Amino acid sequence: MSRVSDCGCSVQDGEIGSCYCVLEPLVQAVGRRHALPILNVIAAREPVHFNQIQQQLHSLSSSTLAERLRELEAVGLIRKEGEDSRSEYGLTRKGRTLRSSLRDLFPGSRN
């Protein structure tokens, strides 16, 4: 028998908790161009300033970087401390967990 979850998805009985719609904002943010390289730079050098991230990702404009940072912060993968040019970025626990999980998908990627 099919039922509708809170988000409107049709799921089978006993699978109400298996709806992944709540992950959509996270998947969209991580799937955006440059999102994963930004997470890697932050993870490798945290805390890291905006300009340091931009130096590592040469082809990235400041407006695109700012937009990606806002998106990653909005879904809880990174945290921003400070204001304007003094801002520093670091991974949240959620961000570290995601990065670790992604690395586990690729054998030999752990150094």
N, C-alpha and C positions, 0 to 999 in steps of 0.2 A: 504494500500500500504506500502511495506517495503522499508526502506532506510538504508544506511550504515553511521554510525557516523564516526567522525574523527579517532577513534581508530580501526575501522573496524567491529564493532558490527552491527548486523542487528537489527534495531529497527522499531517499527511501527510509522507511521506519527504522529507528535505531541509529540513523546516521545524521541526526540533526546537528550534532557537534562537529561534523566533518566538513562544513561549509567553509570555503577559503576566501570568501568575499572580503572579509576583514583584512586580508593581506594585500588587497589590490593597491592601496596607496604605497605600501612598502615596495612591492614589485615594480610599480611604475617608477618610483624614485630611483631604485637601484638599476633599473633598465635604461635609464636615460644616458645619453652619450657622456662620457667622462666621469660618471658617478663612481664606478669601481676604481679607476686610477686615483681619484681624489681620496677615497677611503684608504687606499694603500699608502699614499703619501702621509696622510694623517696618522695612520697606524705606525708607520716607520719612524716618524719624527715627533710624535706628540709630546708636549703641546707644540703646535705649529701655527705660525702666523699666516695670514692671507697671502702676503708676498712670497713667503717660502713655498707655499703650495703652487703658486703661479710660476715660480722659477723652475720647479720640478716638471711642470706640465706646460712646456714652452708654447704649444699651439693653442692654448686656452685663453680666451679673452677674459678680462676682469669681470665683465657683465655676466658671462656664462658661468664663471666660477662662483660669483656671488649668488646666482640663481640656484646652482646645484647645491651649494652649502646650505641655503635656506630650505631646499627640499629635503636634504638629508637630515637636517635638524628637525624639521617638521614631523618626520616619521620616527624620530628618536634614535637615529644611528650615530649622530655626533652631537657634541655639546659645544656651545660657544661661551667663552668667558671674556669679559671685558667689552669695550665699545670701540667702534671705528678702527683706527689704525693699530690700536693696542689689543685687538681681539686675538684670542688664541683658540684653536680648535683641538678637540680630542675625541676619541671614540667613547661612546657610552658602553655599558655592559652589553646591551642589545647589539651594538655595532661590532664589538669584539666577537660575540657569539656568531653573528652572521658571517664575519670574515673567516673565522675558524671553520664554520660549516662549509663554506664555499671551498676553502683550501682542502678540506677532507674529501671533496669530490674528485680531486685530481691527485692521484698517487704520485709521490715523488716531489710534490710542490713544497713540502715542509723542509725548511733549511735549518 
